[in-house]
């Protein structure tokens, strides 16, 4: 039931067709929310910087010393640039899913629909959606830094130093998502309240 509630949208297509005014309000709301959030978050350099710092600190809070966290981030950037085995393995495990801005941006474009595909507004929104992927890369780097460290160097001892005891890809994925901020893990009630 929890999975069903999670993947079933709040309003079905039949409910949305109850009135033209309601449909237009939903489109406007999704679009306005996306533009506001993208401006305040995804294309805002101070927010990007704050997100990088918070990701470093979250990784540190799991017990990893800060100098090691910084090196892990550098290794993650190298992995993404090279598309190496750690990046591919993490991608295949679904570690990079659940990025809030990306999901909300796609939802806003869906609300605009195909009838508006040739308007300047739709083109602007498409450009804005593309920009949100760069913001998502920050979280991708954070998750990959944790995933790669666990797979390559092993679990942490009580001092936050890698033990050399390798971690399974499943355990590494769960830990990376937990400490790397997965917005899809919010409860159904929070998602409904947001909508």
TIRO-2110 file (N, C-alpha, C; in Angstrom, 1 decimal):
// TIRO-2110
0.8, -1.2, 0.0, N, 1, A
0.0, 0.0, 0.0, CA, 1, A
0.9, 1.3, 0.0, C, 1, A
2.0, 1.2, 0.8, N, 2, A
2.9, 2.4, 0.8, CA, 2, A
3.4, 2.7, -0.5, C, 2, A
3.9, 1.7, -1.3, N, 3, A
4.4, 1.9, -2.6, CA, 3, A
3.3, 2.4, -3.6, C, 3, A
2.1, 1.9, -3.5, N, 4, A
1.0, 2.3, -4.3, CA, 4, A
0.7, 3.8, -4.0, C, 4, A
0.7, 4.2, -2.7, N, 5, A
0.4, 5.6, -2.4, CA, 5, A
1.5, 6.5, -2.9, C, 5, A
2.7, 6.0, -2.9, N, 6, A
3.9, 6.8, -3.3, CA, 6, A
3.8, 7.1, -4.8, C, 6, A
3.4, 6.1, -5.6, N, 7, A
3.5, 6.2, -7.1, CA, 7, A
2.2, 6.7, -7.7, C, 7, A
1.1, 6.7, -6.9, N, 8, A
-0.2, 7.2, -7.4, CA, 8, A
-0.2, 8.7, -7.2, C, 8, A
-0.4, 9.5, -8.2, N, 9, A
-0.5, 10.9, -8.0, CA, 9, A
-1.7, 11.3, -7.2, C, 9, A
-1.6, 12.5, -6.6, N, 10, A
-2.6, 13.0, -5.7, CA, 10, A
-4.0, 13.1, -6.4, C, 10, A
-3.9, 13.6, -7.6, N, 11, A
-5.1, 13.8, -8.4, CA, 11, A
-5.1, 12.9, -9.7, C, 11, A
-6.1, 12.1, -9.9, N, 12, A
-6.1, 11.3, -11.1, CA, 12, A
-6.5, 12.2, -12.3, C, 12, A
-6.3, 11.7, -13.5, N, 13, A
-6.7, 12.4, -14.7, CA, 13, A
-8.1, 12.7, -14.7, C, 13, A
-9.0, 11.8, -14.2, N, 14, A
-10.4, 12.1, -14.2, CA, 14, A
-10.8, 13.2, -13.3, C, 14, A
-10.1, 13.3, -12.2, N, 15, A
-10.3, 14.4, -11.2, CA, 15, A
-9.9, 15.7, -11.8, C, 15, A
-8.8, 15.7, -12.5, N, 16, A
-8.3, 17.0, -13.1, CA, 16, A
-9.2, 17.5, -14.2, C, 16, A
-10.0, 16.6, -14.8, N, 17, A
-10.9, 17.0, -15.9, CA, 17, A
-12.2, 17.5, -15.5, C, 17, A
-12.4, 17.6, -14.1, N, 18, A
-13.7, 18.1, -13.6, CA, 18, A
-14.0, 19.5, -14.0, C, 18, A
-13.0, 20.3, -14.3, N, 19, A
-13.2, 21.7, -14.6, CA, 19, A
-12.0, 22.3, -15.3, C, 19, A
-12.3, 23.1, -16.3, N, 20, A
-11.2, 23.8, -17.1, CA, 20, A
-10.5, 24.8, -16.2, C, 20, A
-11.2, 25.5, -15.3, N, 21, A
-10.6, 26.4, -14.5, CA, 21, A
-9.6, 25.7, -13.5, C, 21, A
-10.0, 24.6, -13.0, N, 22, A
-9.2, 23.8, -12.1, CA, 22, A
-7.9, 23.4, -12.8, C, 22, A
-8.0, 22.9, -14.0, N, 23, A
-6.9, 22.4, -14.8, CA, 23, A
-5.9, 23.6, -15.0, C, 23, A
-6.5, 24.7, -15.4, N, 24, A
-5.6, 25.9, -15.7, CA, 24, A
-4.9, 26.4, -14.4, C, 24, A
-5.6, 26.3, -13.3, N, 25, A
-5.0, 26.7, -12.0, CA, 25, A
-3.9, 25.7, -11.6, C, 25, A
-4.0, 24.5, -11.9, N, 26, A
-3.0, 23.5, -11.6, CA, 26, A
-1.8, 23.7, -12.5, C, 26, A
-2.0, 24.0, -13.8, N, 27, A
-0.9, 24.3, -14.7, CA, 27, A
-0.1, 25.6, -14.2, C, 27, A
-0.9, 26.6, -13.9, N, 28, A
-0.2, 27.8, -13.4, CA, 28, A
0.5, 27.6, -12.1, C, 28, A
-0.1, 26.9, -11.2, N, 29, A
0.6, 26.6, -9.9, CA, 29, A
1.9, 25.9, -10.1, C, 29, A
1.8, 24.8, -10.9, N, 30, A
3.1, 24.0, -11.1, CA, 30, A
4.2, 24.8, -11.8, C, 30, A
3.8, 25.6, -12.7, N, 31, A
4.7, 26.4, -13.5, CA, 31, A
5.3, 27.5, -12.6, C, 31, A
4.5, 28.2, -11.8, N, 32, A
4.9, 29.3, -11.0, CA, 32, A
5.8, 28.8, -9.9, C, 32, A
5.5, 27.6, -9.3, N, 33, A
6.3, 27.0, -8.2, CA, 33, A
7.6, 26.6, -8.8, C, 33, A
7.7, 26.1, -10.0, N, 34, A
8.9, 25.6, -10.6, CA, 34, A
9.8, 26.8, -10.8, C, 34, A
9.3, 27.9, -11.4, N, 35, A
10.1, 29.1, -11.7, CA, 35, A
10.6, 29.7, -10.4, C, 35, A
9.8, 29.8, -9.4, N, 36, A
10.2, 30.3, -8.1, CA, 36, A
11.3, 29.5, -7.5, C, 36, A
11.1, 28.2, -7.5, N, 37, A
12.1, 27.3, -6.8, CA, 37, A
13.4, 27.3, -7.6, C, 37, A
13.3, 27.2, -9.0, N, 38, A
14.5, 27.2, -9.8, CA, 38, A
15.3, 28.5, -9.6, C, 38, A
14.6, 29.6, -9.5, N, 39, A
15.3, 30.9, -9.2, CA, 39, A
15.9, 31.0, -7.9, C, 39, A
15.3, 30.4, -6.9, N, 40, A
15.8, 30.5, -5.5, CA, 40, A
16.8, 29.4, -5.2, C, 40, A
16.8, 28.3, -6.0, N, 41, A
17.6, 27.2, -5.7, CA, 41, A
18.6, 26.8, -6.9, C, 41, A
18.0, 26.3, -7.9, N, 42, A
18.8, 25.6, -9.0, CA, 42, A
19.7, 26.5, -9.8, C, 42, A
19.3, 27.7, -10.0, N, 43, A
20.2, 28.7, -10.7, CA, 43, A
20.7, 29.8, -9.8, C, 43, A
20.8, 29.5, -8.5, N, 44, A
21.2, 30.5, -7.6, CA, 44, A
22.6, 30.1, -7.0, C, 44, A
23.7, 30.8, -7.4, N, 45, A
25.0, 30.4, -6.9, CA, 45, A
25.2, 30.3, -5.4, C, 45, A
24.7, 31.3, -4.6, N, 46, A
24.9, 31.1, -3.2, CA, 46, A
24.2, 29.8, -2.6, C, 46, A
23.0, 29.5, -3.2, N, 47, A
22.4, 28.2, -2.8, CA, 47, A
23.2, 27.0, -3.2, C, 47, A
23.8, 27.1, -4.4, N, 48, A
24.6, 26.0, -4.8, CA, 48, A
25.8, 25.8, -3.9, C, 48, A
26.4, 26.9, -3.5, N, 49, A
27.6, 26.8, -2.6, CA, 49, A
27.1, 26.2, -1.2, C, 49, A
26.0, 26.7, -0.7, N, 50, A
25.5, 26.2, 0.5, CA, 50, A
25.2, 24.7, 0.5, C, 50, A
24.7, 24.2, -0.7, N, 51, A
24.4, 22.8, -0.9, CA, 51, A
25.7, 22.0, -0.9, C, 51, A
26.7, 22.5, -1.5, N, 52, A
28.0, 21.8, -1.5, CA, 52, A
28.5, 21.7, -0.1, C, 52, A
28.5, 22.8, 0.7, N, 53, A
29.0, 22.7, 2.0, CA, 53, A
28.2, 21.8, 2.9, C, 53, A
26.8, 21.8, 2.7, N, 54, A
26.0, 20.9, 3.6, CA, 54, A
26.2, 19.5, 3.2, C, 54, A
26.5, 19.2, 1.9, N, 55, A
26.8, 17.8, 1.5, CA, 55, A
28.1, 17.3, 2.1, C, 55, A
29.1, 18.2, 2.2, N, 56, A
30.4, 17.8, 2.8, CA, 56, A
30.2, 17.5, 4.3, C, 56, A
29.4, 18.4, 4.9, N, 57, A
29.1, 18.2, 6.4, CA, 57, A
28.3, 17.0, 6.7, C, 57, A
27.3, 16.7, 5.8, N, 58, A
26.5, 15.5, 6.0, CA, 58, A
27.4, 14.2, 6.0, C, 58, A
28.3, 14.2, 5.0, N, 59, A
29.2, 13.1, 4.9, CA, 59, A
30.1, 13.0, 6.1, C, 59, A
30.5, 14.1, 6.6, N, 60, A
31.3, 14.2, 7.8, CA, 60, A
30.5, 13.7, 9.0, C, 60, A
29.3, 14.0, 9.1, N, 61, A
28.4, 13.6, 10.2, CA, 61, A
28.2, 12.1, 10.3, C, 61, A
28.5, 11.4, 9.2, N, 62, A
28.3, 9.9, 9.3, CA, 62, A
29.6, 9.3, 9.9, C, 62, A
30.6, 10.1, 10.2, N, 63, A
31.8, 9.6, 10.9, CA, 63, A
33.0, 9.7, 10.1, C, 63, A
33.0, 10.2, 8.9, N, 64, A
34.1, 10.3, 8.0, CA, 64, A
34.8, 11.7, 8.3, C, 64, A
36.2, 11.7, 8.6, N, 65, A
36.9, 12.9, 8.9, CA, 65, A
36.8, 13.8, 7.7, C, 65, A
36.7, 15.1, 8.0, N, 66, A
36.5, 16.1, 6.9, CA, 66, A
37.6, 16.1, 5.8, C, 66, A
38.9, 15.9, 6.2, N, 67, A
39.9, 15.9, 5.1, CA, 67, A
39.7, 14.7, 4.1, C, 67, A
39.2, 13.5, 4.7, N, 68, A
38.9, 12.4, 3.9, CA, 68, A
37.6, 12.6, 3.0, C, 68, A
36.7, 13.4, 3.6, N, 69, A
35.5, 13.7, 2.8, CA, 69, A
35.8, 14.5, 1.6, C, 69, A
36.7, 15.5, 1.8, N, 70, A
37.2, 16.3, 0.6, CA, 70, A
37.8, 15.5, -0.4, C, 70, A
38.7, 14.6, 0.0, N, 71, A
39.3, 13.7, -1.0, CA, 71, A
38.3, 12.8, -1.7, C, 71, A
37.3, 12.3, -0.9, N, 72, A
36.3, 11.5, -1.5, CA, 72, A
35.5, 12.2, -2.6, C, 72, A
35.2, 13.5, -2.3, N, 73, A
34.5, 14.4, -3.3, CA, 73, A
35.4, 14.5, -4.6, C, 73, A
36.7, 14.7, -4.4, N, 74, A
37.5, 14.8, -5.6, CA, 74, A
37.5, 13.5, -6.4, C, 74, A
37.5, 12.4, -5.7, N, 75, A
37.4, 11.1, -6.4, CA, 75, A
36.1, 10.9, -7.1, C, 75, A
35.0, 11.4, -6.5, N, 76, A
33.7, 11.3, -7.1, CA, 76, A
33.6, 12.1, -8.4, C, 76, A
34.2, 13.3, -8.3, N, 77, A
34.2, 14.2, -9.5, CA, 77, A
35.0, 13.5, -10.6, C, 77, A
36.1, 12.8, -10.3, N, 78, A
36.9, 12.1, -11.3, CA, 78, A
36.1, 10.9, -11.9, C, 78, A
35.4, 10.2, -11.0, N, 79, A
34.5, 9.1, -11.5, CA, 79, A
33.5, 9.6, -12.4, C, 79, A
32.8, 10.7, -12.1, N, 80, A
31.7, 11.2, -13.0, CA, 80, A
32.3, 11.6, -14.3, C, 80, A
33.5, 12.3, -14.3, N, 81, A
34.1, 12.8, -15.5, CA, 81, A
34.5, 11.6, -16.4, C, 81, A
35.0, 10.5, -15.8, N, 82, A
35.5, 9.4, -16.6, CA, 82, A
34.4, 8.4, -16.9, C, 82, A
33.3, 8.5, -16.1, N, 83, A
32.2, 7.5, -16.3, CA, 83, A
32.7, 6.1, -15.9, C, 83, A
33.5, 6.0, -14.8, N, 84, A
34.2, 4.8, -14.5, CA, 84, A
33.2, 3.7, -13.9, C, 84, A
33.8, 2.6, -13.4, N, 85, A
33.0, 1.5, -12.9, CA, 85, A
32.2, 1.9, -11.7, C, 85, A
32.7, 2.8, -10.8, N, 86, A
32.0, 3.2, -9.6, CA, 86, A
30.8, 4.0, -10.0, C, 86, A
30.9, 4.9, -10.9, N, 87, A
29.8, 5.8, -11.3, CA, 87, A
28.7, 4.9, -12.0, C, 87, A
29.2, 4.0, -12.9, N, 88, A
28.2, 3.1, -13.6, CA, 88, A
27.5, 2.2, -12.6, C, 88, A
28.2, 1.7, -11.6, N, 89, A
27.6, 0.8, -10.6, CA, 89, A
26.6, 1.5, -9.8, C, 89, A
27.0, 2.7, -9.3, N, 90, A
26.0, 3.6, -8.5, CA, 90, A
24.8, 4.0, -9.3, C, 90, A
25.0, 4.3, -10.6, N, 91, A
23.9, 4.7, -11.4, CA, 91, A
22.9, 3.5, -11.6, C, 91, A
23.5, 2.3, -11.9, N, 92, A
22.7, 1.1, -12.0, CA, 92, A
21.9, 0.7, -10.8, C, 92, A
22.5, 1.1, -9.6, N, 93, A
21.8, 0.8, -8.3, CA, 93, A
20.8, 1.8, -8.0, C, 93, A
20.7, 2.9, -8.8, N, 94, A
19.6, 3.9, -8.5, CA, 94, A
20.0, 4.9, -7.5, C, 94, A
21.3, 5.1, -7.3, N, 95, A
21.8, 6.0, -6.2, CA, 95, A
21.5, 7.5, -6.6, C, 95, A
21.4, 7.8, -7.9, N, 96, A
21.2, 9.2, -8.3, CA, 96, A
19.8, 9.6, -8.5, C, 96, A
18.8, 8.7, -8.2, N, 97, A
17.4, 9.1, -8.4, CA, 97, A
17.0, 9.9, -7.2, C, 97, A
15.8, 10.5, -7.3, N, 98, A
15.2, 11.2, -6.2, CA, 98, A
15.7, 12.6, -6.0, C, 98, A
16.1, 13.3, -7.1, N, 99, A
16.5, 14.6, -7.0, CA, 99, A
15.3, 15.5, -7.2, C, 99, A
14.9, 16.3, -6.2, N, 100, A
13.7, 17.0, -6.1, CA, 100, A
13.5, 18.0, -7.3, C, 100, A
14.5, 18.8, -7.6, N, 101, A
14.3, 19.8, -8.6, CA, 101, A
14.1, 19.2, -9.9, C, 101, A
14.8, 18.1, -10.3, N, 102, A
14.6, 17.5, -11.5, CA, 102, A
13.2, 17.0, -11.7, C, 102, A
12.7, 16.3, -10.6, N, 103, A
11.3, 15.8, -10.7, CA, 103, A
10.3, 16.9, -10.8, C, 103, A
10.4, 17.9, -10.0, N, 104, A
9.4, 19.0, -10.1, CA, 104, A
9.5, 19.7, -11.4, C, 104, A
10.7, 19.8, -12.0, N, 105, A
10.8, 20.5, -13.3, CA, 105, A
10.1, 19.7, -14.4, C, 105, A
10.2, 18.4, -14.4, N, 106, A
9.5, 17.5, -15.3, CA, 106, A
8.0, 17.6, -15.1, C, 106, A
7.6, 17.7, -13.9, N, 107, A
6.1, 17.8, -13.6, CA, 107, A
5.6, 19.1, -14.2, C, 107, A
6.3, 20.2, -14.0, N, 108, A
5.9, 21.5, -14.5, CA, 108, A
5.8, 21.5, -16.1, C, 108, A
6.7, 20.9, -16.7, N, 109, A
6.6, 20.8, -18.2, CA, 109, A
5.4, 19.9, -18.6, C, 109, A
5.2, 18.9, -17.9, N, 110, A
4.0, 18.0, -18.2, CA, 110, A
2.7, 18.8, -18.1, C, 110, A
2.6, 19.7, -17.1, N, 111, A
1.4, 20.5, -16.9, CA, 111, A
1.2, 21.5, -18.1, C, 111, A
2.3, 22.0, -18.6, N, 112, A
2.2, 22.9, -19.8, CA, 112, A
1.7, 22.2, -21.0, C, 112, A
2.0, 20.9, -21.1, N, 113, A
1.5, 20.1, -22.2, CA, 113, A
2.0, 20.4, -23.5, C, 113, A
1.6, 19.5, -24.5, N, 114, A
2.1, 19.7, -25.9, CA, 114, A
1.6, 20.9, -26.6, C, 114, A
0.4, 21.3, -26.2, N, 115, A
-0.2, 22.5, -26.9, CA, 115, A
0.6, 23.7, -26.7, C, 115, A
1.4, 23.8, -25.7, N, 116, A
2.2, 25.0, -25.5, CA, 116, A
3.6, 24.9, -25.9, C, 116, A
4.0, 23.8, -26.6, N, 117, A
5.3, 23.4, -26.9, CA, 117, A
6.0, 24.4, -27.8, C, 117, A
5.3, 25.3, -28.5, N, 118, A
6.0, 26.2, -29.5, CA, 118, A
6.0, 27.6, -28.9, C, 118, A
5.6, 27.8, -27.7, N, 119, A
5.6, 29.2, -27.1, CA, 119, A
6.9, 29.5, -26.5, C, 119, A
7.2, 30.8, -26.4, N, 120, A
8.4, 31.2, -25.8, CA, 120, A
8.5, 30.8, -24.3, C, 120, A
7.4, 30.8, -23.6, N, 121, A
7.3, 30.4, -22.2, CA, 121, A
7.7, 28.9, -22.1, C, 121, A
7.3, 28.0, -23.0, N, 122, A
7.6, 26.6, -22.9, CA, 122, A
9.1, 26.5, -23.2, C, 122, A
9.6, 27.2, -24.1, N, 123, A
11.1, 27.2, -24.4, CA, 123, A
11.9, 27.6, -23.2, C, 123, A
11.4, 28.7, -22.6, N, 124, A
12.1, 29.2, -21.4, CA, 124, A
12.1, 28.1, -20.3, C, 124, A
10.9, 27.5, -20.1, N, 125, A
10.8, 26.4, -19.1, CA, 125, A
11.7, 25.2, -19.4, C, 125, A
11.8, 24.9, -20.7, N, 126, A
12.7, 23.8, -21.1, CA, 126, A
14.1, 24.1, -20.7, C, 126, A
14.5, 25.4, -21.0, N, 127, A
15.9, 25.8, -20.7, CA, 127, A
16.1, 25.7, -19.1, C, 127, A
15.1, 26.2, -18.4, N, 128, A
15.2, 26.2, -16.9, CA, 128, A
15.3, 24.7, -16.4, C, 128, A
14.6, 23.8, -17.0, N, 129, A
14.6, 22.4, -16.6, CA, 129, A
16.1, 21.9, -16.8, C, 129, A
16.6, 22.2, -18.0, N, 130, A
18.0, 21.8, -18.3, CA, 130, A
19.0, 22.3, -17.2, C, 130, A
18.8, 23.5, -16.7, N, 131, A
19.7, 24.1, -15.8, CA, 131, A
19.6, 23.4, -14.4, C, 131, A
18.5, 22.8, -14.1, N, 132, A
18.3, 22.1, -12.8, CA, 132, A
19.2, 20.9, -12.7, C, 132, A
19.6, 20.3, -13.9, N, 133, A
20.5, 19.1, -13.8, CA, 133, A
21.8, 19.4, -13.2, C, 133, A
22.3, 20.7, -13.4, N, 134, A
23.6, 21.0, -12.8, CA, 134, A
23.5, 21.1, -11.3, C, 134, A
22.4, 21.6, -10.8, N, 135, A
22.2, 21.6, -9.4, CA, 135, A
22.1, 20.2, -8.8, C, 135, A
21.5, 19.3, -9.6, N, 136, A
21.4, 17.9, -9.2, CA, 136, A
22.8, 17.2, -9.1, C, 136, A
23.7, 17.7, -9.9, N, 137, A
25.1, 17.1, -9.9, CA, 137, A
25.7, 17.3, -8.6, C, 137, A
25.4, 18.3, -7.8, N, 138, A
26.0, 18.5, -6.5, CA, 138, A
25.6, 17.3, -5.6, C, 138, A
24.4, 16.9, -5.6, N, 139, A
23.9, 15.8, -4.8, CA, 139, A
24.5, 14.5, -5.4, C, 139, A
24.6, 14.4, -6.7, N, 140, A
25.2, 13.2, -7.3, CA, 140, A
26.6, 13.0, -6.9, C, 140, A
27.4, 14.1, -6.9, N, 141, A
28.8, 14.0, -6.4, CA, 141, A
28.8, 13.5, -4.9, C, 141, A
28.0, 14.1, -4.1, N, 142, A
27.9, 13.7, -2.7, CA, 142, A
27.6, 12.2, -2.5, C, 142, A
26.6, 11.8, -3.2, N, 143, A
26.2, 10.3, -3.1, CA, 143, A
27.3, 9.4, -3.6, C, 143, A
27.9, 9.8, -4.8, N, 144, A
29.0, 9.0, -5.3, CA, 144, A
30.2, 8.9, -4.5, C, 144, A
30.5, 10.1, -3.8, N, 145, A
31.7, 10.1, -2.9, CA, 145, A
31.5, 9.0, -1.8, C, 145, A
30.3, 8.9, -1.3, N, 146, A
30.1, 8.0, -0.2, CA, 146, A
30.1, 6.5, -0.8, C, 146, A
29.4, 6.4, -1.9, N, 147, A
29.3, 5.0, -2.5, CA, 147, A
30.6, 4.5, -2.8, C, 147, A
31.4, 5.3, -3.5, N, 148, A
32.8, 4.9, -4.0, CA, 148, A
33.7, 4.6, -2.8, C, 148, A
33.7, 5.4, -1.8, N, 149, A
34.5, 5.2, -0.6, CA, 149, A
34.2, 3.9, 0.1, C, 149, A
32.9, 3.6, 0.2, N, 150, A
32.5, 2.3, 0.8, CA, 150, A
32.8, 1.1, 0.0, C, 150, A
32.7, 1.2, -1.3, N, 151, A
33.0, 0.1, -2.2, CA, 151, A
34.5, -0.1, -2.4, C, 151, A
35.2, 1.0, -2.4, N, 152, A
36.6, 0.9, -2.7, CA, 152, A
37.5, 0.7, -1.4, C, 152, A
37.1, 1.4, -0.3, N, 153, A
38.0, 1.4, 0.9, CA, 153, A
37.3, 0.7, 2.1, C, 153, A
36.0, 0.5, 2.0, N, 154, A
35.4, -0.3, 3.1, CA, 154, A
34.6, 0.5, 4.1, C, 154, A
34.0, -0.1, 5.0, N, 155, A
33.3, 0.5, 6.1, CA, 155, A
34.2, 1.3, 7.0, C, 155, A
33.5, 2.1, 7.9, N, 156, A
34.3, 3.0, 8.8, CA, 156, A
34.4, 2.4, 10.2, C, 156, A
35.6, 2.6, 10.8, N, 157, A
35.7, 2.2, 12.2, CA, 157, A
35.1, 3.3, 13.1, C, 157, A
35.3, 3.2, 14.4, N, 158, A
34.7, 4.2, 15.3, CA, 158, A
35.3, 5.6, 15.2, C, 158, A
36.5, 5.7, 14.5, N, 159, A
37.2, 6.9, 14.3, CA, 159, A
36.9, 7.5, 12.9, C, 159, A
36.1, 6.8, 12.1, N, 160, A
35.7, 7.3, 10.8, CA, 160, A
36.7, 7.0, 9.7, C, 160, A
37.7, 6.1, 10.0, N, 161, A
38.7, 5.7, 9.1, CA, 161, A
38.2, 4.4, 8.4, C, 161, A
38.4, 4.3, 7.1, N, 162, A
38.0, 3.1, 6.4, CA, 162, A
38.8, 1.9, 6.9, C, 162, A
38.0, 0.8, 7.1, N, 163, A
38.6, -0.5, 7.7, CA, 163, A
39.2, -1.4, 6.7, C, 163, A
38.9, -1.2, 5.4, N, 164, A
39.3, -2.1, 4.4, CA, 164, A
38.4, -3.2, 4.2, C, 164, A
37.4, -3.4, 5.0, N, 165, A
36.3, -4.4, 4.9, CA, 165, A
35.3, -3.9, 3.9, C, 165, A
35.4, -4.5, 2.7, N, 166, A
34.5, -4.0, 1.6, CA, 166, A
33.0, -4.2, 1.9, C, 166, A
32.3, -3.3, 1.4, N, 167, A
30.8, -3.2, 1.6, CA, 167, A
30.1, -3.6, 0.3, C, 167, A
29.0, -4.4, 0.4, N, 168, A
28.3, -4.8, -0.8, CA, 168, A
27.7, -3.6, -1.5, C, 168, A
27.5, -3.7, -2.8, N, 169, A
26.9, -2.6, -3.5, CA, 169, A
25.6, -2.1, -3.0, C, 169, A
24.8, -3.1, -2.4, N, 170, A
23.5, -2.7, -1.9, CA, 170, A
23.6, -1.9, -0.6, C, 170, A
24.5, -2.3, 0.3, N, 171, A
24.7, -1.6, 1.5, CA, 171, A
25.3, -0.2, 1.2, C, 171, A
26.2, -0.2, 0.3, N, 172, A
26.8, 1.1, -0.1, CA, 172, A
25.8, 2.1, -0.7, C, 172, A
24.9, 1.5, -1.5, N, 173, A
23.8, 2.3, -2.1, CA, 173, A
22.9, 2.9, -1.1, C, 173, A
22.5, 2.1, -0.1, N, 174, A
21.6, 2.5, 0.9, CA, 174, A
22.2, 3.6, 1.8, C, 174, A
23.5, 3.4, 2.1, N, 175, A
24.2, 4.4, 2.9, CA, 175, A
24.4, 5.7, 2.1, C, 175, A
24.7, 5.6, 0.9, N, 176, A
24.9, 6.8, 0.0, CA, 176, A
23.6, 7.6, -0.1, C, 176, A
22.5, 6.9, -0.3, N, 177, A
21.2, 7.6, -0.4, CA, 177, A
20.9, 8.2, 0.9, C, 177, A
21.1, 7.5, 2.0, N, 178, A
20.7, 8.0, 3.4, CA, 178, A
21.5, 9.3, 3.7, C, 178, A
22.8, 9.3, 3.5, N, 179, A
23.6, 10.4, 3.9, CA, 179, A
23.8, 11.4, 2.7, C, 179, A
23.3, 11.1, 1.5, N, 180, A
23.5, 12.0, 0.4, CA, 180, A
22.3, 12.7, 0.0, C, 180, A
21.3, 12.8, 0.8, N, 181, A
20.0, 13.5, 0.6, CA, 181, A
19.2, 13.0, -0.6, C, 181, A
18.3, 12.1, -0.3, N, 182, A
17.4, 11.6, -1.3, CA, 182, A
16.0, 12.2, -1.0, C, 182, A
15.5, 13.1, -1.8, N, 183, A
14.3, 13.8, -1.5, CA, 183, A
13.1, 12.9, -1.7, C, 183, A
13.3, 11.8, -2.4, N, 184, A
12.1, 10.9, -2.7, CA, 184, A
11.8, 10.1, -1.4, C, 184, A
12.6, 10.2, -0.4, N, 185, A
12.4, 9.4, 0.8, CA, 185, A
11.4, 10.0, 1.8, C, 185, A
10.9, 11.2, 1.4, N, 186, A
9.9, 11.9, 2.3, CA, 186, A
8.6, 11.0, 2.3, C, 186, A
7.9, 11.1, 3.5, N, 187, A
6.7, 10.4, 3.6, CA, 187, A
5.6, 10.9, 2.7, C, 187, A
4.6, 10.0, 2.5, N, 188, A
3.5, 10.4, 1.6, CA, 188, A
2.8, 11.6, 2.1, C, 188, A
2.6, 11.8, 3.4, N, 189, A
1.9, 12.9, 3.9, CA, 189, A
2.7, 14.2, 3.6, C, 189, A
4.0, 14.2, 3.6, N, 190, A
4.8, 15.4, 3.3, CA, 190, A
4.6, 15.7, 1.8, C, 190, A
4.6, 14.7, 1.0, N, 191, A
4.5, 14.9, -0.5, CA, 191, A
3.1, 15.5, -0.8, C, 191, A
2.1, 15.0, -0.1, N, 192, A
0.7, 15.5, -0.3, CA, 192, A
0.6, 17.0, 0.2, C, 192, A
1.2, 17.3, 1.3, N, 193, A
1.2, 18.6, 1.8, CA, 193, A
1.9, 19.6, 0.9, C, 193, A
3.0, 19.1, 0.3, N, 194, A
3.7, 19.9, -0.7, CA, 194, A
2.9, 20.2, -1.9, C, 194, A
2.2, 19.2, -2.4, N, 195, A
1.3, 19.4, -3.6, CA, 195, A
0.2, 20.3, -3.3, C, 195, A
END
